[in-house]
Amino acid sequence: MLIQAYNRLYYSTEFTLPTYASATSAQLIILVKAQCEMSYYLCIHLEDEDIRKNLQAQAVVKAGVVKEDYKQDMLMQVPIPPFVYDILKKGGFVTKTQFKIVEIERDMNKGIKK
């Protein structure tokens, strides 16, 4: 599971991770923590994840027996636990920007352009 956890994190498009050989000692501590947590997640949840991904691969979008809905566009995405994501984010390894809400002002007196 340690190798699979490393591969899932290293090849994820959400993170830019150095190899262990090129990582600094501070980065190495963060990478080891994230890999251990990811490995623990896989030990517990990989079987359930495989079942769900197999259903998605068969184009199932609603499983009536377990009352679960599956998003079709999530088939090629692999889950990363929030705790692992937070560890890597604090280490500065996250490459994707998260959705942010910004304050937008609205002038109610202004007309709509057509």
C-alpha positions, 0 to 999 in steps of 0.5 A: 500500500505504501507504493500505491499511496506514493504513486497516487500522490506523485502522479496526481494532477492536484500536486507537484511533488518532488522525488524523495531524492530531490526533496529537502529534509523539511519536504521529506517529512511532509511527504512521508506523513502524507504518504503514510496517511494515504496508505492508511486510507487505502488500507481501509477504503480501497475495496469500497473505492474499487466497487464504486469505480467499477460501477461508474465504469459500467456507466451506472449513475444511480445504484438503487440498492444502496441509494447512491448517485454517481457523477459520470465525470468523476470516473477518472478522478481518484479520491484524496482524503481531506487530511492528506490534501491539507498536509500537502497544501500546508507544505506548498505542494498544491498546484490547482487553485481552489474555487474562491468566492469574491465580493461582487458589487451590483448596481441595481440602477444600471440596465441590462445590455442586450 
